[in-house]
Amino acid sequence: MREAFVCRERWGAALRRVGQEAGWLDAGTGTCCRTRTPEPASERIPFNKPFIAGKELYYIAQAVTLGNIGGDGHYTQECCRLLEERFGIEKVLLTPSCTAALEMTAMLCALEPDDEVIMPSYTFVSTANAFVREGARPVFVDIRSDTLNIDPDGIEAAITPRTRAIVPVHYAGVGCDMDRIMDIADRHGLLVIEDAAQGVNASYRGRALGSIGQLGTFSFHETKNYISGEGGAICINDPALIDRAEVIRDKGTNRSRFLRGQVDKYTWVDVGSSYVPSEICSAFLYAQLEMMDEISEARRRAFERYADGLRSYADDGRISMPHVPAECGSNFHLFYVILPGAKERDGLIRHLGNHGITAVFHYVPLHTSPKGRSFGCVAGSLPRTEDLSRRLVRLPLFRDVSEESQDRVIAAVGEFLESM
Ligand SMILES: Cc1ncc(COP(=O)(O)O)c(C=O)c1O
């Protein structure tokens, strides 16, 4: 540790200069600075702005100093421990992305060609790609219109003798109906893989998202609540899957067992790939995870400011806003409004753009995409997915969005709705 301290001093001046210039290090002490400067009223409001917690470069310098920047060093282990303890997950392994974690879950399902995996069409491509790479057929199911999460009735109706797994996606950090989904899976002998890319630090009936299915996945991409640029994790809640997950993650070798001193050399034991992130990313992530509560609280305030500011338009039926069922604890990942139609949705995005505000729609349904159609999917088959995805607009929501910016957004949305 003495060596680390000496190096930290040597790196200090350069780090301080970079941090102060970027405005996230306190000029006096050279430590992290959590104050924020409100954007000038005229400045463009981005949809997302990655939050820097303050200690990222310091922890990266520590990782460099400790001498293992490859992977599974001090910071990777600390992040995994923190996530396991906080969320009650049997085993967490960091990965380079949520996409990589989903690919690992698909490999762990040991799928055979033409096996079927049930998932929403209203999701990111990685949810489907991970299973398609293993030869499976994605079976897309409609969403509920209140949470935009997969509809358990649709799951039940989609099960066939070839179904192997269900992949609920916790949209916007609000949990799917996990009681019903786990019940369906138990009755039919199916695996449940929670795509909790957006659901880190959110809960369902007091249990963390990612801790309920046999497997789960997190994203730490820069657009998420807690970030490392690119980054992710696989959550393994079935102990029987842990050994194989470690092997798949480390190039098909038993290197994890070797590092724990359980074998005297490591070798190729199964199919695998390279899903271990660098210590540099893990060190960055650790600074973010330490501030999880503070980041969540800031996002909750921002979410509620939008909800309060736009409630009158929801009350008179001009828009609808996110619904968080009583059994769900949200992480306030997204705030969206749903307009009466596609024309109004496009009009609002344009109107906000003209007012210097970046707002964006969300998912082109996978079953209507060129690749989705190659599985025989047809437009018109998932009416709620198709309808809602044409009408949804996400508003700027990030840790440091200022009240002034939010008030500009609320005023601009209001102006548009009044003119409708
Ligand atoms: C639902 C969902 N699944 C998976 C992913 C992929 O995450 P990553 O970018 O970390 O690979 C995303 C990314 O936005 C997502 O929203």
PDBQT file of the ligand as one rigid body, heavy atoms in Angstrom, charges set to zero:
ROOT
HETATM    1  C1  LIG A 501     -33.039  -3.333 -22.411  1.00  0.00    +0.000 C 
HETATM    2  C2  LIG A 501     -31.596  -3.299 -22.815  1.00  0.00    +0.000 A 
HETATM    3  N1  LIG A 501     -30.912  -4.456 -22.926  1.00  0.00    +0.000 NA
HETATM    4  C3  LIG A 501     -29.613  -4.463 -23.281  1.00  0.00    +0.000 A 
HETATM    5  C4  LIG A 501     -28.932  -3.302 -23.548  1.00  0.00    +0.000 A 
HETATM    6  C5  LIG A 501     -27.489  -3.375 -23.966  1.00  0.00    +0.000 C 
HETATM    7  O1  LIG A 501     -26.652  -2.773 -22.997  1.00  0.00    +0.000 OA
HETATM    8  P1  LIG A 501     -25.114  -2.452 -23.322  1.00  0.00    +0.000 P 
HETATM    9  O2  LIG A 501     -25.090  -1.181 -24.099  1.00  0.00    +0.000 OA
HETATM   10  O3  LIG A 501     -24.477  -2.295 -21.967  1.00  0.00    +0.000 OA
HETATM   11  O4  LIG A 501     -24.567  -3.592 -24.074  1.00  0.00    +0.000 OA
HETATM   12  C6  LIG A 501     -29.592  -2.085 -23.449  1.00  0.00    +0.000 A 
HETATM   13  C7  LIG A 501     -28.892  -0.828 -23.756  1.00  0.00    +0.000 C 
HETATM   14  O5  LIG A 501     -29.426   0.242 -23.801  1.00  0.00    +0.000 OA
HETATM   15  C8  LIG A 501     -30.963  -2.066 -23.066  1.00  0.00    +0.000 A 
HETATM   16  O6  LIG A 501     -31.654  -0.922 -22.950  1.00  0.00    +0.000 OA
ENDROOT
TORSDOF 0
